[in-house]
Amino acid sequence: MKLRYVVLIIALIIFGDQALKIWIKTSYPYGNTGVTGLNWFQLYFIENKGMAWGWEFGGNWGKMTLTLFRLAAVIFGTWYLGKIVKKNYSRGFIVCAALIYAGALGNLIDSMFYGLLFEESDYSHVAKMFPAHGYAGFLHGWVVDMLSFPIIKSTFPSWLPFVGGDDFVFFSPIFNIADASISTGVITLLLFQKRFFKKHKAEENTPVVTNAEISDKVEVL
C-alpha cells in the first residue's frame, strides 16, 4: 500500500472529525441535542477532559499528562506508519494502523489547541471561535463529543438487584469521529490480526522471480 493512500485516509478522517467538532461547538450550547429526525441517532454536544468515551483522571496534571501521552503516541505512530508501509505490511493492517493514528491525532488537536481557540461552552451560551481569551491554556483543551446512538431505550426489570426499575439505554456513550476511528481500527485489528500477519509473513517468504538467465559461465567472487 502506497504512503499517499495512507495520508489520504488520515486526512479525510481528520477533516471530517474537526469539521464536525467545530460546527457542533459553534452551533449549540453545551448539553444541547441536535435534531436528526431519527430516534436511534442524536447529536448531543458535550466535552470531556480525559480520554475517549469520557474517561478522566488526575485533574489539570492528569490532563497535561494525557495530552503529552497523546503527542508521544502520534510521534511514534508517524514513525511506525512509515515503517510498515516501507516494509509492505498487509493492506488491512496498514489501514487499521492509519485509523488508530488518525483518531489519536484528531483528539490531540482538541487537547492541544481548543482551549486557546474557543470560548467556554455552557448550557446557555454558544461558544465563539478565536476569542480574545480562550477557556484554557495550551495542552489543556477539552475533547468535543457529539455522536449518540441510543438504539434501545428501556427499563431494567424490577426484580434485578441494585438497578431494578432504572432506565436503561443501549448504546449510551457519546463520542466523536476520532473515537470511532480508533475503536474501528483496534477492533478490526483484534479480529483479523492472524490473517494480517499471516499474509505479511507469506509475502515476505515469496521468492523473487526474475527473467534473468542463469549461466554456468558466471563467476561467483
C-alpha positions in Angstrom: 0.0 0.0 0.0 1.4 3.4 -1.0 2.1 6.1 1.6 -0.1 8.6 -0.3 -3.2 6.5 0.3 -2.4 6.2 4.0 -2.0 10.0 4.2 -5.3 10.4 2.3 -7.2 8.2 4.8 -5.8 10.1 7.7 -6.5 13.5 6.1 -10.2 12.6 5.4 -10.7 11.4 9.0 -9.1 14.5 10.5 -11.0 16.8 8.2 -14.4 15.1 9.0 -13.6 14.9 12.7 -12.5 18.6 13.1 -15.2 20.0 10.8 -18.0 18.3 12.9 -16.4 19.3 16.2 -16.0 23.0 15.2 -19.6 23.1 13.8 -21.2 21.5 16.9 -19.2 23.7 19.3 -20.1 26.9 17.5 -23.7 26.0 16.8 -25.1 24.5 20.1 -24.9 25.3 23.8 -23.3 22.6 26.0 -25.6 19.6 26.5 -27.9 20.5 23.6 -29.4 17.9 21.3 -29.2 18.5 17.6 -32.3 17.3 15.7 -31.6 14.4 13.3 -35.1 13.1 12.8 -34.0 9.6 14.0 -34.9 8.0 17.3 -31.7 5.9 17.3 -29.2 8.7 16.4 -28.7 12.1 18.0 -26.2 14.9 18.0 -25.6 15.7 21.7 -22.9 18.2 22.4 -20.6 17.5 25.4 -16.9 17.9 26.2 -14.6 15.7 28.2 -11.3 16.5 29.8 -10.0 13.0 29.6 -9.7 10.0 27.3 -12.0 8.6 24.7 -15.6 7.9 25.9 -15.3 10.5 28.6 -12.8 8.7 31.0 -11.0 11.2 33.2 -8.2 11.2 35.7 -5.8 13.4 37.7 -7.2 16.9 37.3 -5.0 19.5 35.5 -1.9 17.5 35.8 -3.6 14.4 34.6 -5.0 16.3 31.7 -1.5 17.6 30.7 0.0 14.1 31.1 -2.7 12.6 28.9 -2.1 15.3 26.2 1.6 14.7 26.3 1.0 10.9 26.1 -1.2 11.5 23.0 1.5 13.7 21.5 4.2 10.9 22.1 1.8 8.3 20.6 1.3 10.4 17.5 5.1 11.0 17.1 5.7 7.2 17.5 2.7 6.5 15.2 4.2 8.7 12.4 7.4 6.7 12.5 5.6 3.4 12.8 3.3 4.0 9.8 6.2 4.9 7.7 8.0 1.7 8.7 5.1 -0.7 8.0 4.4 1.0 4.6 8.0 0.7 3.7 8.1 -3.0 4.7 4.9 -3.6 2.7 2.8 -5.0 5.5 -0.7 -6.2 4.6 -3.1 -3.5 3.4 -5.6 -4.4 6.2 -3.0 -3.9 8.9 -1.8 -0.6 7.5 -5.4 0.7 7.2 -6.1 -0.3 10.9 -2.9 1.5 12.0 -3.9 4.6 10.0 -7.4 4.6 11.6 -5.9 4.4 15.1 -3.3 7.1 14.2 -5.9 9.5 12.7 -8.2 9.1 15.8 -5.3 9.8 18.2 -4.3 12.9 16.1 -7.9 14.2 16.0 -8.3 14.2 19.7 -4.8 15.5 20.2 -5.7 18.6 18.2 -8.6 19.3 20.7 -6.4 18.8 23.7 -3.6 21.0 22.4 -5.4 23.9 20.8 -9.1 24.1 21.6 -8.6 25.8 24.9 -6.9 28.6 23.0 -9.2 28.7 20.0 -12.6 28.7 21.7 -14.7 30.3 24.4 -16.0 28.0 27.1 -19.4 26.5 26.3 -22.1 26.3 28.8 -25.8 25.3 28.9 -27.0 28.7 27.7 -24.1 30.0 25.7 -22.8 29.1 22.2 -19.0 29.4 22.1 -17.3 31.6 19.6 -14.1 30.7 17.8 -11.0 32.9 18.1 -11.9 34.9 21.2 -9.6 37.4 22.9 -9.1 34.8 25.6 -9.7 31.1 25.3 -11.2 28.9 28.1 -7.9 27.1 28.9 -4.2 27.1 28.2 -2.1 25.1 25.7 -2.4 21.4 26.3 -5.5 21.8 28.4 -8.2 21.8 25.8 -11.3 19.6 26.2 -12.2 17.0 23.6 -15.6 17.6 21.8 -18.0 14.8 21.6 -21.4 14.7 19.9 -22.4 11.3 18.4 -25.1 9.5 20.4 -26.7 6.2 19.4 -29.5 5.4 21.9 -30.6 2.4 19.9 -32.6 0.8 22.7 -34.4 2.7 25.5 -36.0 0.6 28.1 -36.2 -0.1 31.9 -34.4 -2.8 33.9 -36.8 -5.4 35.3 -37.9 -4.6 38.9 -36.6 -7.9 40.2 -33.0 -7.1 39.3 -30.9 -6.1 42.3 -29.5 -2.6 42.5 -30.7 -1.5 39.1 -34.3 -2.8 39.1 -36.7 -0.1 37.7 -33.9 2.2 36.5 -33.8 3.5 32.9 -31.6 1.6 30.5 -30.1 2.9 27.3 -28.1 0.9 24.8 -25.8 2.4 23.4 -25.2 5.2 26.0 -21.6 6.6 25.4 -21.3 9.9 23.5 -18.2 10.0 21.2 -16.7 11.6 18.1 -15.4 10.6 14.8 -11.8 10.3 16.2 -13.0 7.9 18.9 -14.9 5.8 16.3 -11.8 5.7 14.1 -9.7 4.4 17.0 -12.3 1.8 18.0 -12.8 0.6 14.4 -9.0 0.2 13.9 -8.5 -1.6 17.2 -11.5 -4.0 16.9 -10.7 -4.8 13.3 -7.1 -5.5 14.2 -8.0 -7.8 17.0 -10.5 -9.7 14.9 -8.2 -10.2 11.9 -4.7 -10.0 13.3 -3.8 -13.6 12.4 -4.9 -13.0 8.8 -3.0 -9.7 8.6 0.3 -11.1 9.9 -0.1 -14.5 8.1 -0.4 -12.6 4.9 2.6 -10.4 5.6 4.7 -13.4 6.5 3.7 -15.2 3.3 4.6 -12.1 1.3 8.0 -11.9 3.0 8.7 -15.5 2.1 7.6 -15.3 -1.5 10.6 -15.9 -3.8 11.7 -13.2 -6.1 11.2 -14.2 -9.7 13.2 -12.6 -12.4 13.7 -13.0 -16.2 17.4 -13.2 -15.9 19.0 -16.3 -17.4 21.4 -18.3 -15.2 24.6 -19.3 -16.9 27.2 -21.7 -15.6 29.8 -19.4 -17.0 29.0 -16.7 -14.4 31.9 -16.5 -12.0 30.9 -16.0 -8.4 33.5 -14.0 -6.4 
